[in-house]
Amino acid sequence: MTGLPPTNLASQSYFGQGADATNPALGRYYQTSNNLPWMVNLTRTFEYPIERNDISKAYLKFGNWAETAGSQYTDWYQNKAAGYRNEHAIYKKK
């Protein structure tokens, strides 16, 4: 969802907080300075990281995908090959 402008209900007071590099004048929304998004919309099943774990610690190619605007590792969330996942950081139903 990176780059999409907020609705009129969003509070712009959060822009620029923490690692957010939102800059409405440049049409830059909801991402860090190195293009990591604050939200991802997937159309497939997603095994999410254990709560409070950074997604890039569970999905090891996520950062590369985000920093290249999605041109590399387009399968970052579904590929189970070596080097793609840290299974210990992904939530599993008990």
C-alpha positions, -999 to +999 in steps of 0.1 A: +000+000+000+031+022-001+025+054-020-012+056-016-025+088-001-045+086+031-082+091+033-095+124+048-100+105+081-062+098+086-043+120+111-014+135+094+002+142+128+016+107+126+036+114+094+073+116+101+070+097+134+097+071+141+110+057+109+082+070+087+094+090+057+060+101+044+063+133+024+029+144+009+046+171-012+065+142-030+035+118-031+054+096-007+032+078+019+035+051+044+071+039+039+105+043+055+134+062+038+147+029+023+112+020+009+100-005+036+062-003+037+040+001+067+014-021+051+013-050+026-018-062+008-015-098-002-040-117-023-028-151-011-026-169+022+001-154+044+018-170+074+024-140+095+054-134+119+051-141+156+036-110+172+061-082+178+086-097+154+099-077+125+086-092+092+121-091+077+133-114+105+107-140+095+108-134+057+144-129+049+139-115+013+112-090+024+137-062+027+152-068-007+117-069-022+106-037-006+139-018-012+137-026-049+100-015-052+090-051-057+113-059-087+133-085-068+121-115-048+085-112-058+079-146-042+093-134-008+062-146+012+055-179-005+089-193-014+101-219+012+135-224-003+166-221+019+174-184+027+138-172+023+123-179+057+131-182+094+104-207+104+111-200+141+098-164+136+066-174+118+034-180+138+022-216+138-012-227+153-008-250+182 
